[in-house]
């Protein structure tokens, strides 16, 4: 009779990466039905939280060069989801705002996000969910991560134009 090898203990960092990749992939699939990418969804959420921010501010918060941000915003503007308005204090600067169509899409996105959260965490009790969220927030804070910006935006490239 041979003894089976012990199951290796999986580290927290690996589990976080594994679950993060899995959750990100599922979320991308879910919002593809809304014709959005995760970075686009993130920008819509940022504009809803703080309308009227400049392209330069948003690019900085996303960790991307303004030159990469402009075509990214152009695509959403072309779809009628956001609009650029001249900043009344400095006419050289454009302030970004959601349009009515963008707000409607954001409401749909919120529902998709709630369904996604429920599916990912369905094995947890409400108390466990709250505790896990608090622990993960503490780790994210310790690592210097912003609660409203996915670090993947730093690698964002605009979609090629046909």
Backbone torsions as a table, in degrees:
resi	resn	phi	psi	omega
1	UNK	NA	127.3	-179.9
2	UNK	-105.4	141.9	178.7
3	UNK	-81.6	138.8	177.6
4	UNK	-77.6	150.8	-179.7
5	UNK	-68.4	142.5	178.9
6	UNK	-65.7	146.2	177.0
7	UNK	-69.8	127.1	-179.7
8	UNK	-64.9	143.4	178.6
9	UNK	-77.0	128.1	-179.8
10	UNK	-90.2	133.3	-178.5
11	UNK	-76.4	157.6	179.8
12	UNK	-61.0	-43.5	-178.6
13	UNK	-59.8	-41.7	178.1
14	UNK	-64.5	-46.2	-179.7
15	UNK	-61.2	-40.3	177.3
16	UNK	-62.6	-43.5	178.9
17	UNK	-65.1	-43.5	-179.9
18	UNK	-62.0	-50.4	179.7
19	UNK	-67.0	-37.3	178.4
20	UNK	-62.7	-45.9	178.5
21	UNK	-63.6	-42.1	179.0
22	UNK	-63.1	-48.5	-179.3
23	UNK	-64.1	-41.0	179.7
24	UNK	-64.1	-41.3	178.4
25	UNK	-64.1	-43.7	178.0
26	UNK	-64.0	-41.2	179.9
27	UNK	-63.5	-43.8	178.7
28	UNK	-60.0	-41.0	177.8
29	UNK	-63.5	-42.9	-178.3
30	UNK	-63.4	-44.2	-175.6
31	UNK	-83.5	-10.6	174.0
32	UNK	-60.0	-30.6	176.5
33	UNK	-65.9	-19.4	175.5
34	UNK	-95.6	4.5	-176.6
35	UNK	60.3	44.2	177.8
36	UNK	-128.5	152.2	169.0
37	UNK	-102.1	161.0	176.9
38	UNK	-55.6	-42.5	177.7
39	UNK	-62.4	-37.9	177.8
40	UNK	-64.2	-42.6	177.6
41	UNK	-60.5	-41.3	179.0
42	UNK	-62.5	-41.7	179.3
43	UNK	-66.3	-41.2	177.8
44	UNK	-59.4	-42.8	178.9
45	UNK	-64.4	-40.8	179.3
46	UNK	-63.4	-41.1	-179.5
47	UNK	-69.7	-33.6	176.8
48	UNK	-66.4	-37.8	-178.2
49	UNK	-74.3	-32.3	-177.1
50	UNK	-146.5	78.1	-179.3
51	UNK	-67.3	153.5	175.1
52	UNK	85.3	11.9	178.4
53	UNK	-78.2	152.8	-178.9
54	UNK	-78.3	159.0	176.6
55	UNK	-59.4	-40.1	-178.8
56	UNK	-64.2	-43.2	178.2
57	UNK	-61.7	-47.6	-178.3
58	UNK	-63.9	-43.2	177.6
59	UNK	-59.1	-43.9	179.1
60	UNK	-62.1	-43.8	179.6
61	UNK	-65.5	-32.6	178.7
62	UNK	-81.6	-9.8	179.3
63	UNK	75.0	29.6	-178.9
64	UNK	-125.2	150.1	177.7
65	UNK	-64.8	144.0	178.1
66	UNK	-54.5	-32.8	179.8
67	UNK	-64.1	-28.5	176.0
68	UNK	-84.9	-26.5	-178.6
69	UNK	-71.6	-38.0	-174.8
70	UNK	-57.0	-51.6	178.6
71	UNK	-65.8	-29.0	176.4
72	UNK	-62.4	-48.4	178.3
73	UNK	-69.8	-35.2	178.8
74	UNK	-55.1	-41.7	-178.0
75	UNK	-63.1	-44.5	179.3
76	UNK	-68.8	-35.0	176.9
77	UNK	-67.1	-41.4	178.4
78	UNK	-61.3	-28.0	178.2
79	UNK	-87.5	-0.9	178.4
80	UNK	77.1	20.8	-178.3
81	UNK	-92.9	-29.1	177.2
82	UNK	-133.3	162.7	175.2
83	UNK	-139.1	148.8	175.4
84	UNK	-98.4	133.8	175.8
85	UNK	-127.5	145.0	175.6
86	UNK	-64.0	137.0	176.1
87	UNK	-73.6	123.2	-177.8
88	UNK	-63.0	-25.6	179.7
89	UNK	-80.7	-30.1	-177.8
90	UNK	-145.8	100.1	-173.1
91	UNK	-66.3	-9.1	176.5
92	UNK	-79.7	-14.9	-173.8
93	UNK	-106.2	137.3	173.8
94	UNK	-97.9	134.0	174.5
95	UNK	-101.1	137.3	-178.6
96	UNK	-98.7	140.8	-179.6
97	UNK	-140.1	150.5	170.2
98	UNK	-73.7	145.9	170.9
99	UNK	-90.8	175.2	174.6
100	UNK	-58.5	-40.2	177.9
101	UNK	-64.0	-38.9	177.1
102	UNK	-65.1	-39.6	177.8
103	UNK	-65.5	-39.7	177.6
104	UNK	-62.8	-43.2	179.4
105	UNK	-66.2	-36.5	178.6
106	UNK	-63.5	-36.2	176.8
107	UNK	-64.5	-41.0	175.9
108	UNK	-64.4	-41.0	179.3
109	UNK	-62.0	-39.0	179.0
110	UNK	-61.6	-41.0	179.2
111	UNK	-66.0	-42.8	177.2
112	UNK	-60.9	-42.3	179.4
113	UNK	-62.8	-40.3	178.3
114	UNK	-66.4	-41.1	177.0
115	UNK	-63.2	-39.5	179.3
116	UNK	-63.0	-48.0	179.0
117	UNK	-58.2	-44.4	-179.7
118	UNK	-62.4	-42.6	-179.5
119	UNK	-66.2	-44.7	-177.5
120	UNK	-63.9	-36.6	-173.3
121	UNK	-106.8	17.8	-174.3
122	UNK	-64.0	-20.0	179.5
123	UNK	-83.4	-3.1	-177.9
124	UNK	-101.7	148.0	170.2
125	UNK	-75.1	163.2	176.0
126	UNK	-56.1	-37.6	179.2
127	UNK	-67.6	-41.7	178.0
128	UNK	-64.8	-39.5	178.1
129	UNK	-59.2	-48.7	-179.6
130	UNK	-61.9	-41.2	-179.4
131	UNK	-66.9	-44.4	178.5
132	UNK	-61.6	-43.3	179.2
133	UNK	-60.5	-43.0	179.1
134	UNK	-64.6	-42.3	179.3
135	UNK	-65.2	-44.4	179.9
136	UNK	-65.7	-38.0	177.4
137	UNK	-62.0	-41.1	179.6
138	UNK	-63.8	-42.6	177.6
139	UNK	-65.3	-44.6	179.4
140	UNK	-60.5	-43.2	177.9
141	UNK	-61.5	-44.4	-179.6
142	UNK	-62.7	-31.0	179.6
143	UNK	-85.7	-1.1	178.0
144	UNK	77.5	22.7	179.9
145	UNK	-86.5	140.4	178.0
146	UNK	-81.1	139.4	-177.5
147	UNK	-68.9	-18.0	-175.6
148	UNK	-110.0	4.0	-175.9
149	UNK	-130.7	121.6	176.1
150	UNK	-75.1	132.4	-178.2
151	UNK	-64.4	-16.3	177.8
152	UNK	-66.2	-17.4	179.0
153	UNK	-62.8	-25.4	-179.2
154	UNK	-63.5	-22.8	-179.2
155	UNK	-102.7	10.7	-174.6
156	UNK	-65.9	133.7	173.5
157	UNK	-122.8	138.4	178.8
158	UNK	-64.3	151.8	176.9
159	UNK	-66.1	137.6	177.1
160	UNK	-63.1	139.3	178.1
161	UNK	-84.8	135.6	-179.7
162	UNK	-69.4	NA	NA
